[in-house]
Amino acid sequence: MSLRKSVARLAAGWRSLTKAVAERRHVLAKVGLRAAAAGALVLIVLLIHRSVYMAVISSPEFRIPKNLARANVAPSWADPSAPESVVTLPAGRASLLDPDLVHNVAASFEANPWVRRVIAVERLFPDQVRVRLEMRAVRLAVRRPGGYILVDREGVRLPGAYERAPKAAMEVVGAAGVPPVAGRTWEGAEIAAALELASVAEGEAFLRGLNLRMVDVSNVNGRRDPQAPELGLVTASGSVIGWGRAPSAARFGEPSIGEKLDNLRRTAENYPRLEGVAVVKVHQKGPARVRLMETGVVRKPK
């Protein structure tokens, strides 16, 4: 009996729903038309906005002029005609409204060996781009048969080969490794050791007063003489400091940097700025080993 009642109630409910839908069919039809119209309106508005955007982005008022599409990134003493000296942007095609402009400009500068990193790229409407850069600065000038090869503080080779070393660079002699292409790190112990010793020379006021001009890496890893100092520093007057190993490669029994500096200071008390000293070795424990120049002879760095 209960099952029959349930079926009867279900049938009655279905008839009521059908009747209600039939009575309100015209109302539902109006709602559907309005929704469809709204959807079409949104689509039309979006299409219109896209067409306006494309018209604006292609407008010549927002294009980068040719005279602003080249940027010289090399130092004043570098060769301005070298391809690495200039970063070129797509003149006449690049628009300030291009969504990829900032990325493309940054990538163009980051690919240049003179540029260490791009700090920011800003759009200056209607037709300029401002780029803030951190440039690579020369730290070493490695003497090679074809000229000086420049290296920055991170060991990255800079573009070009030069007849003379820049004043800001510490000269390096005795490097046997093959230089990489510009923009790549110079691998190997020689350049790494030269950078370390140049940093020590730059950071110590006493060493700065000796007017050091050169790092000799010809005996790194003892390849020339296992008993001789691996690294040497040369002053502007030609005095050679037999330093020893790079700080990061020091072995047990080698004097600390402080001990080496103390020995050099004691030597400089008798020979100010090491004038008249041919060689002073501080790579071993004990007092410095000093050999003087011949009377009347002042050697210049080779």
Secondary structure, 3 states (H helix, E strand, C coil): CHHHHHHHHHHHHHHHHHHHHHHCHHHHHHHHHHHHHHHHHHHHHHHHHHHHHHHHHCCHHHECCHHHCEEECCCCCCCCCCHHHEEECCCCCCECCCCCHHHHHHHHHHCCCCEEEEEEEEEECCCEEEEEEEECCEEEEEEECCEEEEEECCCEECCCCECCCCCCCEEEECCCCCCCCCCCECCCHHHHHHHHHHHHHHHCHHHHCCCEEEEECCCHHHCCCCCCCCEEEEECCCCEEEEECCHHHCCCCCCCHHHHHHHHHHHHHHCHHHCCEEEEECCCCCCCEEEECCCCCCCCCC
